[in-house]
Amino acid sequence: MAEKNLCLKERKVDNPYEIWKSYDGTWEWRVLKKWQVDDNKPYARWFCAVKSPMTYGSYDLGDVYVSEIKANAVKVSGGSNDVQVKGKKIWHSGMGMDFNRETGVWN
């Protein structure tokens, strides 16, 4: 039996399934809906509210390839692996490691 997509119902911007942030903190993706169960498929996509330097403090809505988000960001909330931003480091509770944004290295 196929796995059920628990993120198929669209959520509001203030209650996303997950929040991802770029390593420099200038971009934010709020995942409002996942179109598929397997996010590792080549063209998997999420419906997101995206804030960037080009949105002037507001969010743009649209589909984004999961691979683009994962290549440029770290998950900061959602699920059991929440991440907290602490100054110039990001603490990832699931990994027990710090990501140093200056050097780009987990330690």
Legacy VTK file of the C-alpha trace (Angstrom):
# vtk DataFile Version 3.0
C-alpha trace
ASCII
DATASET POLYDATA
POINTS 107 float
0.000 0.000 0.000
1.286 3.471 -0.887
2.403 5.830 1.849
-0.062 8.649 2.563
1.045 12.248 1.934
0.556 13.976 5.307
1.540 17.380 3.845
-0.929 17.518 0.942
-3.380 19.926 2.588
-2.258 23.526 2.001
-1.416 25.524 5.132
-1.312 29.265 5.842
2.001 31.186 5.792
2.009 31.505 9.602
1.595 27.727 10.090
3.911 25.967 7.573
4.932 22.311 7.640
8.603 23.316 7.584
10.761 26.440 7.437
14.078 26.463 5.585
16.638 29.310 5.665
19.644 30.029 3.489
23.004 29.763 5.213
23.418 33.537 5.201
19.869 34.048 6.518
18.678 36.235 3.625
16.239 33.694 2.127
13.384 31.835 3.817
11.157 29.099 2.384
7.942 28.234 4.256
6.619 24.886 3.029
2.837 25.168 2.733
2.186 21.973 0.762
4.152 18.977 -0.490
3.003 17.567 -3.808
4.520 14.102 -3.264
5.569 11.761 -0.450
9.091 11.130 -1.780
11.019 14.424 -1.680
14.074 12.733 -3.230
12.522 12.369 -6.691
14.372 14.434 -9.326
11.515 16.891 -9.914
9.886 16.821 -6.471
8.354 20.178 -5.602
6.839 22.018 -2.675
4.367 24.889 -2.665
6.162 27.594 -0.667
5.975 31.124 0.633
9.416 32.553 -0.158
10.993 35.642 1.399
14.206 37.021 -0.103
16.042 40.331 -0.531
13.947 40.813 -3.677
10.548 40.494 -1.938
11.071 43.527 0.345
9.901 41.803 3.539
6.886 40.020 2.076
6.437 36.495 0.716
6.024 35.323 -2.867
3.993 32.130 -3.323
4.789 29.349 -5.776
6.198 25.909 -6.437
9.887 25.325 -5.779
11.992 22.264 -6.588
12.944 20.508 -3.356
16.488 19.963 -4.638
16.986 23.754 -5.007
15.931 24.398 -1.418
18.015 21.569 0.039
21.095 22.661 -1.924
20.928 26.225 -0.594
19.336 26.049 2.846
18.974 24.272 6.158
15.686 23.300 7.804
15.100 25.511 10.847
11.727 24.143 11.949
9.358 21.313 11.244
9.631 17.686 12.232
11.940 16.375 14.932
15.128 17.972 13.585
14.510 21.616 14.416
17.402 24.023 13.976
18.065 27.126 16.026
20.041 30.060 14.698
22.614 31.225 17.276
24.623 34.215 16.121
26.869 33.070 13.300
26.157 29.384 13.903
23.147 27.152 13.277
22.523 24.410 15.829
20.890 21.281 14.402
19.422 19.198 17.230
19.138 16.036 15.131
22.841 16.096 14.255
24.260 17.479 17.485
26.528 19.706 15.408
27.014 23.401 14.657
27.117 24.821 11.156
29.502 27.760 10.973
28.107 30.122 8.337
31.425 31.941 8.000
33.435 28.851 7.110
30.613 26.730 5.676
31.652 23.766 7.824
29.708 21.541 10.257
31.643 20.983 13.499
LINES 1 108
107 0 1 2 3 4 5 6 7 8 9 10 11 12 13 14 15 16 17 18 19 20 21 22 23 24 25 26 27 28 29 30 31 32 33 34 35 36 37 38 39 40 41 42 43 44 45 46 47 48 49 50 51 52 53 54 55 56 57 58 59 60 61 62 63 64 65 66 67 68 69 70 71 72 73 74 75 76 77 78 79 80 81 82 83 84 85 86 87 88 89 90 91 92 93 94 95 96 97 98 99 100 101 102 103 104 105 106
